[in-house]
Amino acid sequence: MVKFNIEPVNEENTFGQDEIIVSKTDLKGRITYVNDTFCKVAELDERDVLGEPHSIIRHPDMPRSVFQLLWETIQHKKEIFAYVKNISRSGKYYWVLAHVTPTLGKDGNVIGYHSNRRSVSANEVKKVDSLYKEIAAVERQHENRKEGMLAGSKFLVEKAVKNATSYDEFIWSVGA
């Protein structure tokens, strides 16, 4: 297992609109495949990440409750789109719109997960970042990380309901 002690820096890694970051994981979220774009943007070699938890690229600014929603959705054999702020090996951040789907075996059971990620516009980041900062603030109000994650999830759902929308509808409204 490779250990990364990454300190975030306020510098963005970018990639082209015509590029797609691809990764696959097993049921526990350990990386089983990455493409060259993943390696380039995350500044990691394939040999460094295979078998590692996908969370090695999770930026500390990301609310944990967004990943809870993501995992709950894909474990129920449903796809999800989510804006995610990731971190590269040098500490630079990069925003993506992730499309995460379960990979089903011949018997219909989930055998892994597949994620395609595209670059996002500054306008999309501005909209999502402010919401994610609110959620993260709610999470930090709790000493217990699990309680914070649950409170953040509740906040996210209540905010969506107040706006008469679902998380999916929110995601699609950001790019509009």
C-alpha positions as CSV (number, residue, x, y, z in Angstrom):
1,M,0.0,0.0,0.0
2,V,1.4,3.4,-1.0
3,K,1.1,6.1,1.6
4,F,0.5,9.7,0.4
5,N,0.8,12.6,2.8
6,I,-0.7,15.2,0.5
7,E,-0.9,18.8,1.6
8,P,-3.5,20.8,-0.4
9,V,-2.2,23.8,-2.3
10,N,-4.5,26.5,-3.9
11,E,-3.6,25.6,-7.4
12,E,-5.8,24.0,-10.0
13,N,-4.9,21.1,-12.3
14,T,-7.0,21.3,-15.4
15,F,-7.7,18.9,-18.3
16,G,-9.5,19.3,-21.6
17,Q,-13.2,19.2,-22.3
18,D,-12.5,16.4,-24.8
19,E,-10.7,14.3,-22.1
20,I,-12.4,11.8,-19.8
21,I,-11.0,10.5,-16.6
22,V,-11.9,6.9,-16.2
23,S,-11.5,4.6,-13.2
24,K,-12.9,1.3,-12.0
25,T,-13.1,-0.1,-8.5
26,D,-14.0,-3.3,-6.8
27,L,-16.9,-3.5,-4.3
28,K,-14.8,-2.0,-1.5
29,G,-13.7,1.0,-3.6
30,R,-10.2,-0.3,-4.3
31,I,-8.9,0.9,-7.7
32,T,-8.8,-1.9,-10.4
33,Y,-8.3,0.3,-13.5
34,V,-7.3,3.9,-14.4
35,N,-6.8,5.5,-17.8
36,D,-3.9,7.7,-18.8
37,T,-6.0,10.9,-18.2
38,F,-6.6,9.8,-14.6
39,C,-2.9,9.3,-14.1
40,K,-2.0,12.7,-15.8
41,V,-4.5,14.8,-13.8
42,A,-4.0,13.0,-10.5
43,E,-0.2,13.0,-11.0
44,L,0.0,9.3,-10.1
45,D,1.3,6.3,-11.9
46,E,-1.0,3.3,-12.5
47,R,1.3,1.1,-10.4
48,D,0.8,3.6,-7.5
49,V,-3.0,3.4,-7.5
50,L,-4.0,-0.1,-8.4
51,G,-5.3,-1.8,-5.3
52,E,-5.5,1.5,-3.4
53,P,-8.8,3.0,-2.1
54,H,-10.3,5.5,-4.5
55,S,-10.3,7.9,-1.6
56,I,-6.6,8.6,-2.1
57,I,-7.7,11.4,-4.5
58,R,-10.4,12.8,-2.2
59,H,-9.8,16.5,-1.5
60,P,-10.3,17.4,2.2
61,D,-12.7,20.2,1.2
62,M,-15.2,17.6,0.0
63,P,-18.2,16.9,2.3
64,R,-18.2,13.3,3.5
65,S,-22.0,13.3,3.1
66,V,-21.7,13.7,-0.7
67,F,-19.7,10.4,-0.8
68,Q,-22.3,8.8,1.5
69,L,-25.0,9.7,-1.0
70,L,-22.9,8.4,-3.9
71,W,-22.2,5.1,-2.2
72,E,-25.8,4.5,-1.2
73,T,-26.9,5.2,-4.7
74,I,-24.5,2.9,-6.5
75,Q,-24.9,0.1,-4.0
76,H,-28.6,0.1,-5.0
77,K,-27.6,-0.5,-8.6
78,K,-28.4,3.1,-9.6
79,E,-26.2,5.6,-11.4
80,I,-25.3,9.0,-10.0
81,F,-23.8,12.2,-11.3
82,A,-21.9,14.2,-8.7
83,Y,-19.6,17.2,-8.7
84,V,-16.4,16.2,-6.9
85,K,-13.3,18.1,-5.9
86,N,-10.2,15.8,-6.1
87,I,-6.6,16.3,-5.1
88,S,-3.5,15.4,-7.1
89,R,-0.2,14.0,-5.8
90,S,1.3,17.6,-5.7
91,G,-1.7,18.9,-3.7
92,K,-3.4,20.7,-6.6
93,Y,-7.1,20.4,-6.8
94,Y,-9.3,19.5,-9.8
95,W,-13.1,19.6,-10.1
96,V,-15.0,17.0,-12.1
97,L,-18.5,16.0,-12.9
98,A,-18.5,12.3,-12.1
99,H,-20.8,9.8,-13.6
100,V,-20.6,6.7,-11.4
101,T,-22.3,3.4,-12.3
102,P,-22.4,0.0,-10.8
103,T,-20.8,-2.8,-12.9
104,L,-23.1,-5.8,-12.9
105,G,-22.1,-9.4,-13.3
106,K,-23.9,-12.0,-15.4
107,D,-26.1,-12.8,-12.4
108,G,-27.2,-9.1,-12.1
109,N,-25.2,-8.6,-8.9
110,V,-22.9,-5.6,-8.4
111,I,-19.3,-6.7,-9.0
112,G,-17.6,-3.2,-9.0
113,Y,-18.0,0.4,-10.0
114,H,-17.1,2.5,-13.0
115,S,-16.6,6.2,-13.1
116,N,-16.2,8.6,-16.0
117,R,-15.3,12.2,-15.1
118,R,-15.4,15.3,-17.2
119,S,-14.0,18.8,-16.6
120,V,-16.4,21.5,-15.4
121,S,-16.8,25.2,-16.0
122,A,-15.9,27.9,-13.4
123,N,-19.6,28.8,-13.2
124,E,-20.5,25.2,-12.2
125,V,-17.7,25.1,-9.6
126,K,-18.9,28.4,-8.1
127,K,-22.4,27.1,-7.7
128,V,-21.4,23.7,-6.3
129,D,-18.5,24.9,-4.1
130,S,-20.8,27.3,-2.1
131,L,-23.2,24.4,-1.4
132,Y,-20.4,22.0,-0.5
133,K,-18.9,24.6,1.9
134,E,-22.3,24.9,3.7
135,I,-22.5,21.1,4.0
136,A,-18.9,20.8,5.2
137,A,-19.7,23.5,7.9
138,V,-22.7,21.4,9.1
139,E,-20.5,18.3,9.2
140,R,-17.8,20.1,11.3
141,Q,-20.4,21.1,13.9
142,H,-20.2,17.5,15.2
143,E,-17.3,16.0,17.0
144,N,-18.2,12.6,15.9
145,R,-17.4,12.3,12.2
146,K,-20.3,9.8,11.5
147,E,-22.8,12.1,13.2
148,G,-21.4,15.0,11.1
149,M,-21.8,13.0,7.9
150,L,-25.4,12.2,8.8
151,A,-26.1,15.8,9.6
152,G,-24.6,16.9,6.3
153,S,-26.7,14.4,4.4
154,K,-29.9,15.6,6.2
155,F,-28.9,19.2,5.4
156,L,-28.4,18.3,1.7
157,V,-31.8,16.5,1.5
158,E,-33.6,19.4,3.3
159,K,-32.0,22.0,1.0
160,A,-33.1,20.0,-2.1
161,V,-36.7,19.6,-0.7
162,K,-36.9,23.3,0.2
163,N,-36.0,24.0,-3.5
164,A,-38.5,21.4,-4.6
165,T,-35.8,19.3,-6.3
166,S,-33.8,16.2,-5.9
167,Y,-30.0,15.9,-5.7
168,D,-30.1,14.7,-9.4
169,E,-32.1,17.7,-10.4
170,F,-29.8,20.0,-8.5
171,I,-26.8,18.5,-10.4
172,W,-28.4,19.1,-13.8
173,S,-29.5,22.7,-12.8
174,V,-25.9,23.7,-12.1
175,G,-24.8,23.3,-15.7
176,A,-27.8,25.1,-17.0
